[in-house]
């Protein structure tokens, strides 16, 4: 089910990137805003995943009467970064904003390669790579249409 939902989440990326190449120039701004908003939303979701990982790790540490680990703080701190980086991408002119958001998605994957592995979640990285690659590529392809 996770794979299916993840792949379904790519539909707006691919559809909107393709539409940027197909619609009349008068409609491109609307489509670009839709793609940028969706990319920023997904970047925020990717950060939110780290809050979930941090909370679970904190609960586990509390159950064992341990102090929270430095790694847990890293998840909470990183969790806000994708949202903060994505926000300017929505405000930028569409070409620059989509390119920036593609970069944010790539950066988020690179951070997750380290943080997921440290949390014992490396099994998710193959799917995470595929989803991030298509999402970022859609942003870059969309930017190329403008």
PLY file of the C-alpha trace (Angstrom):
ply
format ascii 1.0
element vertex 146
property float x
property float y
property float z
element edge 145
property int vertex1
property int vertex2
end_header
0.00 0.00 0.00
2.86 2.42 0.80
4.32 1.99 -2.69
0.94 2.55 -4.31
0.24 5.70 -2.30
3.76 7.01 -2.90
3.46 6.51 -6.64
-0.01 8.07 -6.65
1.55 11.13 -5.00
3.70 11.55 -8.10
0.69 12.01 -10.39
0.36 15.77 -9.72
4.12 16.25 -10.25
4.19 14.50 -13.61
0.83 15.83 -14.81
1.59 19.46 -13.93
5.13 19.32 -15.37
3.71 17.94 -18.63
0.94 20.54 -18.66
3.51 23.33 -18.43
4.79 22.20 -21.84
1.30 21.76 -23.32
-0.86 24.66 -22.14
-1.09 28.09 -23.66
1.35 30.62 -22.24
-1.57 32.46 -20.65
-2.21 29.43 -18.42
1.40 28.55 -17.64
1.57 30.80 -14.58
-1.42 29.03 -13.00
0.02 25.59 -13.68
3.46 26.66 -12.41
1.91 27.95 -9.17
0.06 24.65 -8.75
3.26 22.64 -9.27
5.27 24.89 -6.94
2.61 24.72 -4.23
2.44 20.92 -4.47
6.23 20.58 -4.38
6.39 22.80 -1.28
3.61 20.79 0.34
5.50 17.55 -0.28
8.76 19.05 1.02
6.92 19.99 4.22
5.54 16.45 4.46
9.06 15.04 4.13
10.15 17.20 7.05
7.13 16.12 9.07
8.18 12.49 8.70
11.24 13.35 10.80
9.07 14.70 13.58
7.29 11.34 13.61
10.62 9.51 13.77
11.78 11.82 16.57
8.60 11.32 18.60
8.78 7.54 18.27
12.43 7.54 19.30
11.60 9.80 22.27
8.82 7.48 23.42
11.16 4.51 23.11
13.84 6.30 25.16
11.26 7.30 27.82
10.04 3.70 28.08
13.62 2.63 28.77
14.14 5.56 31.19
16.92 6.92 28.98
17.76 10.47 28.04
16.83 11.46 24.48
19.65 10.88 22.05
21.34 13.55 20.00
19.98 11.80 16.89
16.42 12.48 18.04
17.15 16.18 18.20
18.57 15.94 14.67
15.23 14.62 13.43
13.30 17.43 15.10
15.73 20.08 13.84
15.90 18.75 10.29
12.12 18.35 10.28
11.60 22.11 9.96
14.27 22.71 7.31
12.41 21.45 4.19
9.43 23.70 4.96
11.63 26.72 5.55
13.56 26.07 2.35
10.44 25.37 0.27
8.57 28.48 1.29
10.73 30.91 -0.75
10.30 28.62 -3.76
6.58 29.38 -3.75
7.28 33.11 -3.61
9.94 33.21 -6.36
9.18 33.74 -10.04
7.97 30.39 -11.41
11.11 29.38 -13.32
13.40 30.03 -10.34
10.89 28.71 -7.81
10.47 25.35 -9.54
14.23 24.94 -9.93
14.70 25.83 -6.26
12.01 23.37 -5.16
13.63 20.62 -7.23
16.86 21.37 -5.36
15.02 21.25 -2.00
13.62 17.82 -2.85
17.09 16.54 -3.79
18.59 18.02 -0.62
15.86 16.41 1.48
16.65 13.01 0.00
20.36 13.46 0.67
19.67 14.35 4.31
17.31 11.38 4.62
19.98 9.00 3.35
21.93 9.76 6.49
19.10 10.27 8.98
17.01 7.28 7.88
20.05 5.01 8.06
20.92 6.20 11.58
17.30 5.54 12.61
17.38 2.02 11.16
14.98 2.95 8.35
17.31 2.35 5.39
14.80 -0.13 3.90
12.73 2.90 2.82
15.55 4.56 0.90
14.99 2.77 -2.42
11.37 3.91 -2.61
12.34 7.31 -1.23
14.97 7.72 -3.97
12.53 6.84 -6.75
9.83 9.15 -5.48
12.27 12.01 -4.90
13.91 11.57 -8.30
10.61 11.80 -10.17
9.38 14.71 -8.03
12.59 16.72 -8.43
12.83 15.91 -12.14
9.25 17.09 -12.59
10.16 20.42 -10.99
13.22 20.78 -13.23
11.26 19.78 -16.36
8.52 22.21 -15.38
11.05 25.00 -14.91
12.43 24.22 -18.37
9.04 24.90 -19.93
8.98 28.48 -18.65
0 1
1 2
2 3
3 4
4 5
5 6
6 7
7 8
8 9
9 10
10 11
11 12
12 13
13 14
14 15
15 16
16 17
17 18
18 19
19 20
20 21
21 22
22 23
23 24
24 25
25 26
26 27
27 28
28 29
29 30
30 31
31 32
32 33
33 34
34 35
35 36
36 37
37 38
38 39
39 40
40 41
41 42
42 43
43 44
44 45
45 46
46 47
47 48
48 49
49 50
50 51
51 52
52 53
53 54
54 55
55 56
56 57
57 58
58 59
59 60
60 61
61 62
62 63
63 64
64 65
65 66
66 67
67 68
68 69
69 70
70 71
71 72
72 73
73 74
74 75
75 76
76 77
77 78
78 79
79 80
80 81
81 82
82 83
83 84
84 85
85 86
86 87
87 88
88 89
89 90
90 91
91 92
92 93
93 94
94 95
95 96
96 97
97 98
98 99
99 100
100 101
101 102
102 103
103 104
104 105
105 106
106 107
107 108
108 109
109 110
110 111
111 112
112 113
113 114
114 115
115 116
116 117
117 118
118 119
119 120
120 121
121 122
122 123
123 124
124 125
125 126
126 127
127 128
128 129
129 130
130 131
131 132
132 133
133 134
134 135
135 136
136 137
137 138
138 139
139 140
140 141
141 142
142 143
143 144
144 145
